[in-house]
């Protein structure tokens, strides 16, 4: 069940992140100095957010492997890029249904693994 929560949590976080990042960035940029490795505070914020999401996604994929679910990391990253480019091979309804089915698959794998 923990893995199912994490999959749903990731989807929620990604959705919230892309809708609220400007408000958060504006608030944070007023208090955090820019590192010399970055040209601006916004660049630093984007890097930190990307690293955080990337680490979370990597950990989620690693945990899924322990219950027999092996998603292709390269394909996952490719589809994230497609989402940013607003291209899609699926309708929104197909995406939602696929995620719903995937959540069921994860739940069943977790339950099977707990036995």
C-alpha positions as CSV (number, residue, x, y, z in Angstrom):
1,X,0.0,0.0,0.0
2,X,2.9,2.3,0.7
3,X,4.0,2.1,-3.0
4,X,0.5,2.8,-4.2
5,X,0.5,5.9,-2.0
6,X,3.8,7.0,-3.4
7,X,2.6,6.6,-7.0
8,X,-0.5,8.7,-6.3
9,X,1.6,11.2,-4.3
10,X,4.0,11.6,-7.2
11,X,1.2,12.3,-9.6
12,X,-0.3,14.9,-7.2
13,X,3.1,16.5,-6.5
14,X,3.9,16.8,-10.2
15,X,0.5,18.4,-10.9
16,X,0.7,20.8,-8.0
17,X,4.4,21.7,-8.8
18,X,3.7,22.9,-12.3
19,X,0.8,25.0,-11.2
20,X,2.4,26.6,-8.1
21,X,6.1,26.8,-9.0
22,X,6.0,30.5,-9.9
23,X,4.4,31.6,-6.6
24,X,6.8,29.5,-4.6
25,X,9.8,30.7,-6.7
26,X,8.9,34.3,-6.1
27,X,8.7,33.8,-2.4
28,X,11.9,31.8,-2.1
29,X,14.0,33.9,-4.4
30,X,13.7,36.8,-2.0
31,X,15.5,34.9,0.8
32,X,18.0,32.5,-0.8
33,X,21.2,33.8,-2.3
34,X,22.2,32.5,-5.7
35,X,25.1,30.1,-5.8
36,X,28.0,30.9,-8.2
37,X,27.2,27.7,-10.1
38,X,23.9,29.3,-11.4
39,X,23.3,32.4,-13.4
40,X,20.1,33.3,-11.4
41,X,18.0,32.3,-8.5
42,X,15.4,31.0,-10.9
43,X,18.0,28.7,-12.5
44,X,19.0,27.5,-9.0
45,X,15.3,26.9,-8.1
46,X,14.7,24.9,-11.4
47,X,17.8,22.8,-10.7
48,X,16.8,22.1,-7.1
49,X,13.2,21.2,-8.1
50,X,14.5,19.0,-10.9
51,X,16.9,17.2,-8.6
52,X,14.2,16.7,-6.0
53,X,11.7,15.3,-8.5
54,X,14.4,13.2,-10.2
55,X,15.5,11.6,-6.9
56,X,12.0,10.9,-5.9
57,X,11.2,9.3,-9.2
58,X,14.4,7.2,-9.1
59,X,13.5,6.0,-5.6
60,X,10.0,5.2,-6.7
61,X,11.2,3.2,-9.7
62,X,13.7,1.4,-7.5
63,X,11.0,0.4,-5.0
64,X,8.7,-0.7,-7.8
65,X,11.4,-3.1,-9.0
66,X,11.4,-4.8,-5.6
67,X,7.7,-5.9,-6.2
68,X,8.3,-6.9,-9.9
69,X,7.3,-3.7,-11.7
70,X,9.9,-2.5,-14.1
71,X,9.2,0.7,-15.9
72,X,11.7,1.9,-18.5
73,X,13.4,5.0,-17.1
74,X,14.4,6.3,-20.5
75,X,10.8,6.0,-21.7
76,X,9.5,7.7,-18.6
77,X,11.9,10.7,-19.1
78,X,11.0,10.8,-22.8
79,X,7.3,11.1,-22.0
80,X,8.0,13.8,-19.4
81,X,9.7,15.8,-22.1
82,X,6.7,15.2,-24.5
83,X,4.4,16.5,-21.8
84,X,6.5,19.7,-21.6
85,X,6.3,19.9,-25.4
86,X,2.5,19.4,-25.2
87,X,2.7,16.3,-27.5
88,X,1.0,13.1,-26.5
89,X,0.3,9.7,-28.0
90,X,-2.7,9.4,-25.6
91,X,-5.8,11.4,-24.9
92,X,-6.2,12.8,-21.4
93,X,-8.9,10.2,-20.7
94,X,-6.5,7.4,-21.9
95,X,-3.8,8.8,-19.6
96,X,-6.2,8.8,-16.6
97,X,-7.4,5.3,-17.3
98,X,-3.9,4.0,-17.7
99,X,-2.8,5.5,-14.4
100,X,-5.9,4.1,-12.7
101,X,-5.0,0.6,-14.1
102,X,-1.4,1.1,-13.1
103,X,-2.4,2.0,-9.6
104,X,-4.4,-1.3,-9.4
105,X,-1.4,-3.2,-10.7
106,X,0.8,-1.6,-8.1
107,X,-1.7,-2.4,-5.3
108,X,-1.9,-6.0,-6.4
109,X,1.9,-6.4,-6.6
110,X,2.3,-4.9,-3.1
111,X,-0.4,-7.2,-1.7
112,X,1.2,-10.2,-3.4
113,X,4.6,-9.2,-2.1
114,X,3.3,-8.9,1.5
115,X,2.0,-12.5,1.5
